[in-house]
Amino acid sequence: MSNEQPAARFEQEFQLTIPRYLSKPGVHVGLKMRHKETNEIMSFAEAFPEQFASWQAIESRYDRRSLIYSILDTIMGKDLQLWQIMERFTDDRYAQRAVDTAKAHADATDLNSVDYWTALAKANLVLTNTTTAAENARKALSLDANHHRAKIVLADIHHVTGNIQEAHQLYNEVLKDRLPKTGTSSLTFAQLVGFDGNILPSPFYALDWLQAHPDTTIDSWNWANDEFYYSPHFRTQFAYYLLKEKETMKGLVKLFALAQEMPWYKEAVINSWHLINQLGMAGNMEKAYAWLQSVIENNQWDPHDPGLHRMEV
């Protein structure tokens, strides 16, 4: 592969990542880098050679996106509003940092911003603070009763707390508003639930869709996994899907990777521990097993909690 092809792909992926970094689907910034001395326009590969080299070695879309976010922080991070910073952290798998940033920096303007409360609700949902997340989402909707992102987050909270009917009522309200504006009668799965499509970007709605279409290919699951990698709920269900498909090691690896990255997500930690036991691999994965055991003990979690979904293989 020539050096030009990766540079062109880096350029394209960089530009496509900017709207997501700004939490503004469809926005076109037209960002260009210029040489400090000559003022000539440079490609992103030329402007950021070290990051470009790292980017070429990264396989996963979500980790490449994380790298581009870190570059964008240096270019436009200071221009972000607080809610955009929070969304950027949550999307990059730093939901606790999003909440901490909100606590440290929210002012009177933020506290009257529907975007602020929506971003806080989303971060708290990822952290499984569902009661707080629901309060945040309702505060957002008290400021703007038809705010689509706030409705989606509240629907997601309803979904995770078992209020499925309420969740789908809100999803349907958003679809009723947004679908006619697309001007098309048929949408792909990615257009329906993806950030770029800006119709119903919800990990829970995406899961419902995937689970309702058992003939869905692994490609759709992989795409959605990249899209919703910030969501421990989605990643857990993807791991379960792989386990059900007899892709046992792939499922275990994904679940354990989630447990390591988000050790506060009880279901992933406990089911990783159970799976290692079920597969008789405690000896082969001695360090991993001991670490899971310590997380369970430190949190005083009951690994046999009857209220927790238990994955059997």
Residue, then its C-alpha position, 0 to 999 in steps of 0.5 A: m500500500s502506498n503512503e498516499q492511500p493511508a494519508a487520504r484515508f486519514e484525511q477523510e476519517f479526520q474530517l468525518t470525526i469532527p462533527r462527532y467531536l463537536s456533537k453536531p451531526g452534519v456540520h461542515v467545519g472545513l478545517k485545514m492545517r497550514h504550515k507555520e512558516t509558509n502558510e501552505i495548506m498541509s494534509f493532516a498526515e503532514a501536520f501530525p506525522e506521529q499521530f498519523a503513524s500511530w493511527q495506521a497501526i490501530e485496527s478499531r474505529y473507536d480507538r482511531r476516533s479516540l486518537i483523532y479526538s486527542i488531536l482535535d483537543t489541541i486545535m478546537g478544544k478551547d472553543l467547546q461549550l461545557w456540554q460538548i466537552m462532556e459529550r466528547f468525554t462520554d463518547d471517548r469512554y470517560a463518562q466519570r470525567a464528564v460528570d467530574t468536569a460538569k461538577a467543576h465547571a458548570d455555571a448559571t448558563d449551563l444549569n439553564s441549558v438543555d444540552y448540559w442536562t442531556a449530556l449529564a444524563k447520558a454520562n450518568l446512564v453510562l455510569t449506571n447512575t440511573t436515578t440521577a440520570a433520569e433526574n438529569a433527563r427530566k430537567a432537560l425536558s423541563l427546559d425544552a419538552n421536545h428536545h430530541r436528544a433528551k428524549i432519546v436519553l430518557a428513553d434509554i434510561h426507561h429501557v435499562t430500568g425495564n420500562i420498555q413501553e415508556a421507552h418506545q413511546l419516546y423513541n416513536e415520538v422522535l421518529k415521528d418528528r425526524l423520519p419525515k424530514t429525511g425525505t426517504s421511505s427506506l433507511t439503512f440500519a446505520q442511517l437509522v441509529g448512527f450518529d451521522g444519520n441523526i435520527l435515533p442514535s441510541p445503543f438500546y434502540a440499536l440492540d432492539w433492532l439487532q435482536a429483533h432481526p436474528d438474520t442480521t450479519i456480524d457486520s451489522w453488530n460490528w458496525a454498531n459496536d464501533e458506533f456505541y463503544y461508549s455504552p457498557h450496556f451495548r458492549t455486554q450484549f454484543a459479548y453475549y451475542l458472540l457467546k450464543e453464536k458459539e464464539t466463546m473466546k471472542g465473547l469472553v475477551k470482549l466482556f473482559a475488555l469491557a470489565q477492565e475498561m469500565p470496572w464499575y459495570k457490575e454485570a460485565v465484571i461478574n459475568s467475566w468471572h463466572l465465564i472463566n469459572q464455567l470454562g475452567m480457565a481460572g488457572n490459564m487466566e490467573k492474573a485476570y481472574a484474581w483481578l476480577q475477584s478483587v473488584i468483586e470483593n472491593n465493591q462487596w458485590d454478590p457474584h451470585d446476585p439473583g437480580l443480575h443477568r447470568m450468562e451460561v455457556 
